[in-house]
Structure formats: C-alpha cells, structure tokens
Amino acid sequence: MSTMKEKMHTGELYLPNDDSIMTEQMQRLELLYDFNTARPSESGKRQALLKEMFAEIGENCYIEPPLHANQSGRFVHFGKGIYANFNLTLVDDTHIYVGDYTMFGPNVTIATAGHPILPELRQEAYQYNIPVRIGKNCWLGAGVIVLPGVTIGDNTVVGAGSIVTKDLPSNVVAVGNPCWVLREINEHDREYYYKDRKIDLNTSK
C-alpha cells in the first residue's frame, strides 16, 4: 500500500496535511523564506539557496523574488538560462520540468495540484498531483496559469493572461482562456520582433 508521500507522485488522491509531508514541507519553506528575504546585493546567497531548494537547476538561472512554491522547488527541474520575473508561483507538490532558456513574465502560476469535484472529498482535504512539462526557449507572458498535467512544446509563446488547460505544441503562439493556438511562429517573426518594429540587432549593440 502506497504511503501519502508516495501518492504525491502517482496521481492518486492523498492527504497533503499528513504529518510525514508537513514536517518536511515546513523545513523546505524555511529555505524559501531565506531566499525571499535575501538582500538584492546577496546574489550569491540566492543562487546557493536555489541549488539547495530545487531538484535541479542549471547555470545562469535568475529568479526575481518573491518566489512562491509549496515545496520550495523540491520537485522542480530547471534547465540553464531560465529567467523568472516577480511572483512566480510553483505549486510543486509533484514534478515540474522546464527547459533551457525559458522565460516567465510576472505573476505566472504553474500548478501540479488539483482537488476532486466531489464536495465530500474536498471537505476531507484530498488532493491529487500531475506533473507539468514546459519545453526549451518558451516565453510565458505575465499572468499565465498552467494547469496540472499540461505539456508545452519547445519555443512556444503563451500570451499574457492565458490559462493553459491542455497541451500546446512546439513553435506556436497561443493565447486565451482556455488557451488555444493562435498561429505558428513564422518567417514574419524573423523580420519583426513586435508589430511593425523590425529586428535590427546592429542598433542594439
């Protein structure tokens, strides 16, 4: 018979207030508190804490405090070169995977946890968790919400305020609630970076 801790990662119903879970979670949240209260000049301290907090975190990742995470990143796997703006919320009761160079705007939420529809089960505080996977070189705009079990392909851009309820393929722009594919990334995007503004990297050096 699976323990409550094991059920966190199987998609089964479990009780997150189980003592074995809560004791470890409290210890992890102490690390998160230290990260969020570190001074702006203490970048080395922040980086060291992220390596202790996260399951995996690659080089040159930057997370702007405050960071919110149920388990302080314990089940979060970040590649290299990832950037997250203010108020990234990771409901990381099971695994979250994010590929290299992905960017998060402010107030993005990635949720692995859900609760049953049946009121009697919610009253008992039952929960289930399903992993989230986000590919390489994605950009999730401000206020995006990603729901449990979602996979987002490489290079995909998710527009601000979108709620991602289903998988998204690679190399698309997706928007809305529920989020849907607006278009593929195309040749126009090689020439223009925003509306009618042309890409001219010579002027930005």
C-alpha positions as a Markdown table, in Angstrom:
| # | Residue | x | y | z |
|---|---|---|---|---|
| 1 | Met | 0.0 | 0.0 | 0.0 |
| 2 | Ser | 1.4 | 3.4 | -1.0 |
| 3 | Thr | 2.2 | 6.0 | 1.6 |
| 4 | Met | 0.8 | 9.5 | 1.4 |
| 5 | Lys | 4.3 | 10.8 | 0.4 |
| 6 | Glu | 4.4 | 8.2 | -2.5 |
| 7 | Lys | 0.9 | 9.2 | -3.7 |
| 8 | Met | 2.1 | 12.7 | -4.2 |
| 9 | His | 3.7 | 11.5 | -7.4 |
| 10 | Thr | 1.3 | 8.8 | -8.7 |
| 11 | Gly | -1.8 | 11.0 | -9.5 |
| 12 | Glu | -3.7 | 9.2 | -6.7 |
| 13 | Leu | -5.8 | 11.0 | -4.1 |
| 14 | Tyr | -3.9 | 11.7 | -0.9 |
| 15 | Leu | -3.9 | 14.0 | 2.1 |
| 16 | Pro | -1.3 | 16.8 | 1.9 |
| 17 | Asn | -1.7 | 17.5 | 5.6 |
| 18 | Asp | -0.2 | 14.1 | 6.5 |
| 19 | Asp | 2.4 | 14.6 | 9.2 |
| 20 | Ser | 5.2 | 13.0 | 7.2 |
| 21 | Ile | 4.6 | 15.5 | 4.4 |
| 22 | Met | 4.0 | 18.6 | 6.6 |
| 23 | Thr | 7.2 | 18.1 | 8.7 |
| 24 | Glu | 9.5 | 18.1 | 5.6 |
| 25 | Gln | 7.5 | 20.8 | 3.9 |
| 26 | Met | 8.0 | 23.2 | 6.8 |
| 27 | Gln | 11.7 | 22.6 | 6.7 |
| 28 | Arg | 11.7 | 23.4 | 3.0 |
| 29 | Leu | 9.7 | 26.6 | 3.4 |
| 30 | Glu | 12.4 | 27.9 | 5.8 |
| 31 | Leu | 14.8 | 27.9 | 2.8 |
| 32 | Leu | 12.2 | 29.7 | 0.6 |
| 33 | Tyr | 11.9 | 32.3 | 3.3 |
| 34 | Asp | 15.6 | 32.8 | 3.3 |
| 35 | Phe | 15.6 | 33.2 | -0.5 |
| 36 | Asn | 12.8 | 35.8 | -0.5 |
| 37 | Thr | 14.4 | 37.9 | 2.3 |
| 38 | Ala | 17.9 | 37.9 | 0.9 |
| 39 | Arg | 19.1 | 41.4 | 0.1 |
| 40 | Pro | 19.4 | 42.4 | -3.6 |
| 41 | Ser | 23.2 | 42.5 | -3.2 |
| 42 | Glu | 23.3 | 38.9 | -1.9 |
| 43 | Ser | 23.0 | 37.3 | -5.3 |
| 44 | Gly | 25.5 | 34.6 | -4.3 |
| 45 | Lys | 23.3 | 33.6 | -1.3 |
| 46 | Arg | 20.3 | 33.4 | -3.6 |
| 47 | Gln | 22.0 | 31.2 | -6.1 |
| 48 | Ala | 23.2 | 28.9 | -3.4 |
| 49 | Leu | 19.7 | 28.6 | -1.9 |
| 50 | Leu | 18.2 | 27.8 | -5.3 |
| 51 | Lys | 20.6 | 24.9 | -5.7 |
| 52 | Glu | 19.6 | 23.6 | -2.3 |
| 53 | Met | 15.9 | 24.2 | -2.8 |
| 54 | Phe | 15.3 | 22.9 | -6.4 |
| 55 | Ala | 15.6 | 19.3 | -7.5 |
| 56 | Glu | 17.7 | 20.5 | -10.4 |
| 57 | Ile | 18.7 | 24.0 | -11.6 |
| 58 | Gly | 21.1 | 24.8 | -14.4 |
| 59 | Glu | 23.7 | 27.6 | -14.7 |
| 60 | Asn | 22.7 | 31.2 | -15.3 |
| 61 | Cys | 19.1 | 30.9 | -14.0 |
| 62 | Tyr | 17.7 | 34.0 | -12.4 |
| 63 | Ile | 14.5 | 34.1 | -10.3 |
| 64 | Glu | 13.3 | 37.5 | -9.1 |
| 65 | Pro | 11.9 | 37.4 | -5.6 |
| 66 | Pro | 9.4 | 36.8 | -4.3 |
| 67 | Leu | 9.1 | 33.2 | -5.4 |
| 68 | His | 6.2 | 31.1 | -4.1 |
| 69 | Ala | 6.5 | 27.4 | -4.0 |
| 70 | Asn | 4.6 | 24.8 | -2.0 |
| 71 | Gln | 7.7 | 22.6 | -1.5 |
| 72 | Ser | 10.3 | 25.4 | -2.1 |
| 73 | Gly | 11.2 | 23.9 | -5.5 |
| 74 | Arg | 11.9 | 20.4 | -4.2 |
| 75 | Phe | 10.3 | 18.8 | -7.2 |
| 76 | Val | 11.2 | 21.5 | -9.8 |
| 77 | His | 13.7 | 20.7 | -12.5 |
| 78 | Phe | 15.0 | 23.9 | -14.3 |
| 79 | Gly | 17.4 | 23.8 | -17.2 |
| 80 | Lys | 20.0 | 26.5 | -17.8 |
| 81 | Gly | 19.5 | 30.2 | -18.6 |
| 82 | Ile | 15.9 | 30.4 | -17.2 |
| 83 | Tyr | 14.5 | 33.7 | -16.2 |
| 84 | Ala | 11.5 | 34.3 | -14.0 |
| 85 | Asn | 10.1 | 37.7 | -13.1 |
| 86 | Phe | 8.3 | 38.7 | -9.9 |
| 87 | Asn | 5.8 | 36.3 | -8.2 |
| 88 | Leu | 6.5 | 33.1 | -10.0 |
| 89 | Thr | 4.2 | 30.6 | -8.2 |
| 90 | Leu | 5.1 | 26.9 | -8.4 |
| 91 | Val | 2.5 | 24.6 | -7.0 |
| 92 | Asp | 5.2 | 21.9 | -6.9 |
| 93 | Asp | 3.6 | 19.1 | -5.0 |
| 94 | Thr | 4.9 | 16.9 | -7.8 |
| 95 | His | 7.4 | 17.4 | -10.6 |
| 96 | Ile | 7.7 | 20.5 | -12.8 |
| 97 | Tyr | 10.1 | 20.3 | -15.7 |
| 98 | Val | 11.3 | 23.5 | -17.5 |
| 99 | Gly | 13.7 | 23.5 | -20.5 |
| 100 | Asp | 16.7 | 25.8 | -21.1 |
| 101 | Tyr | 16.3 | 29.5 | -21.8 |
| 102 | Thr | 12.6 | 29.6 | -21.0 |
| 103 | Met | 11.3 | 32.9 | -19.6 |
| 104 | Phe | 8.4 | 33.7 | -17.2 |
| 105 | Gly | 6.7 | 37.1 | -17.0 |
| 106 | Pro | 5.5 | 38.4 | -13.7 |
| 107 | Asn | 2.7 | 36.5 | -11.8 |
| 108 | Val | 3.0 | 33.3 | -13.7 |
| 109 | Thr | 1.5 | 30.2 | -11.9 |
| 110 | Ile | 2.4 | 26.6 | -12.7 |
| 111 | Ala | 0.1 | 24.2 | -10.8 |
| 112 | Thr | 0.6 | 20.5 | -10.5 |
| 113 | Ala | -2.1 | 20.1 | -7.8 |
| 114 | Gly | -5.8 | 19.7 | -8.1 |
| 115 | His | -8.8 | 18.8 | -5.8 |
| 116 | Pro | -11.7 | 16.5 | -6.5 |
| 117 | Ile | -15.0 | 17.9 | -7.7 |
| 118 | Leu | -16.9 | 15.9 | -5.1 |
| 119 | Pro | -17.5 | 18.2 | -2.1 |
| 120 | Glu | -17.2 | 15.4 | 0.4 |
| 121 | Leu | -13.7 | 14.6 | -0.7 |
| 122 | Arg | -12.7 | 18.3 | -0.7 |
| 123 | Gln | -14.0 | 18.7 | 2.8 |
| 124 | Glu | -11.5 | 16.0 | 3.9 |
| 125 | Ala | -8.7 | 18.0 | 2.1 |
| 126 | Tyr | -8.0 | 15.3 | -0.5 |
| 127 | Gln | -5.7 | 16.4 | -3.4 |
| 128 | Tyr | -4.0 | 14.8 | -6.4 |
| 129 | Asn | -1.0 | 15.9 | -8.4 |
| 130 | Ile | 0.0 | 15.6 | -12.1 |
| 131 | Pro | 3.4 | 16.7 | -13.5 |
| 132 | Val | 3.8 | 19.8 | -15.8 |
| 133 | Arg | 6.4 | 19.9 | -18.6 |
| 134 | Ile | 7.5 | 23.1 | -20.3 |
| 135 | Gly | 9.9 | 22.9 | -23.2 |
| 136 | Lys | 13.1 | 24.9 | -24.1 |
| 137 | Asn | 13.1 | 28.5 | -25.1 |
| 138 | Cys | 9.5 | 29.2 | -24.3 |
| 139 | Trp | 8.1 | 32.5 | -23.1 |
| 140 | Leu | 5.1 | 32.6 | -20.8 |
| 141 | Gly | 3.7 | 36.2 | -20.5 |
| 142 | Ala | 2.5 | 38.0 | -17.4 |
| 143 | Gly | -0.2 | 36.3 | -15.5 |
| 144 | Val | -0.2 | 32.9 | -17.4 |
| 145 | Ile | -1.6 | 30.0 | -15.5 |
| 146 | Val | -0.6 | 26.4 | -16.4 |
| 147 | Leu | -2.8 | 23.7 | -15.0 |
| 148 | Pro | -1.9 | 20.1 | -13.8 |
| 149 | Gly | -0.8 | 17.6 | -16.4 |
| 150 | Val | -0.1 | 20.2 | -19.2 |
| 151 | Thr | 2.9 | 19.8 | -21.6 |
| 152 | Ile | 4.1 | 22.8 | -23.6 |
| 153 | Gly | 6.4 | 22.2 | -26.5 |
| 154 | Asp | 9.7 | 24.0 | -27.3 |
| 155 | Asn | 9.9 | 27.6 | -28.5 |
| 156 | Thr | 6.2 | 28.3 | -27.8 |
| 157 | Val | 5.0 | 31.7 | -26.7 |
| 158 | Val | 2.0 | 31.9 | -24.4 |
| 159 | Gly | 0.2 | 35.3 | -24.3 |
| 160 | Ala | -0.3 | 37.3 | -21.1 |
| 161 | Gly | -3.2 | 36.2 | -19.0 |
| 162 | Ser | -3.7 | 32.9 | -20.8 |
| 163 | Ile | -5.0 | 29.8 | -18.9 |
| 164 | Val | -3.4 | 26.7 | -20.3 |
| 165 | Thr | -5.7 | 23.8 | -19.7 |
| 166 | Lys | -4.4 | 21.4 | -22.5 |
| 167 | Asp | -1.1 | 20.5 | -24.1 |
| 168 | Leu | 0.4 | 23.0 | -26.6 |
| 169 | Pro | 2.7 | 22.0 | -29.5 |
| 170 | Ser | 6.2 | 23.4 | -30.2 |
| 171 | Asn | 6.8 | 26.6 | -32.3 |
| 172 | Val | 3.4 | 28.3 | -31.8 |
| 173 | Val | 1.9 | 31.5 | -30.3 |
| 174 | Ala | -1.0 | 30.5 | -28.1 |
| 175 | Val | -3.4 | 32.8 | -26.2 |
| 176 | Gly | -6.7 | 32.9 | -24.3 |
| 177 | Asn | -8.9 | 31.3 | -21.7 |
| 178 | Pro | -8.8 | 28.4 | -22.3 |
| 179 | Cys | -5.5 | 28.8 | -24.2 |
| 180 | Trp | -5.6 | 27.9 | -27.9 |
| 181 | Val | -3.1 | 28.1 | -30.7 |
| 182 | Leu | -3.3 | 31.4 | -32.5 |
| 183 | Arg | -0.6 | 30.7 | -35.1 |
| 184 | Glu | 2.7 | 29.1 | -35.8 |
| 185 | Ile | 5.9 | 31.0 | -35.4 |
| 186 | Asn | 6.8 | 32.0 | -39.0 |
| 187 | Glu | 9.0 | 34.0 | -41.3 |
| 188 | His | 7.3 | 37.2 | -40.3 |
| 189 | Asp | 8.8 | 36.7 | -36.8 |
| 190 | Arg | 12.3 | 36.6 | -38.3 |
| 191 | Glu | 11.9 | 40.1 | -39.6 |
| 192 | Tyr | 9.7 | 41.8 | -36.9 |
| 193 | Tyr | 10.0 | 41.5 | -33.2 |
| 194 | Tyr | 6.9 | 43.5 | -32.3 |
| 195 | Lys | 4.1 | 44.5 | -34.6 |
| 196 | Asp | 5.8 | 46.7 | -37.3 |
| 197 | Arg | 9.1 | 47.0 | -35.4 |
| 198 | Lys | 11.9 | 45.4 | -37.5 |
| 199 | Ile | 14.7 | 43.4 | -36.0 |
| 200 | Asp | 18.0 | 45.3 | -36.4 |
| 201 | Leu | 20.4 | 43.9 | -33.9 |
| 202 | Asn | 23.2 | 46.3 | -35.1 |
| 203 | Thr | 21.4 | 49.2 | -33.4 |
| 204 | Ser | 21.1 | 47.4 | -30.1 |
| 205 | Lys | 24.8 | 46.7 | -29.5 |
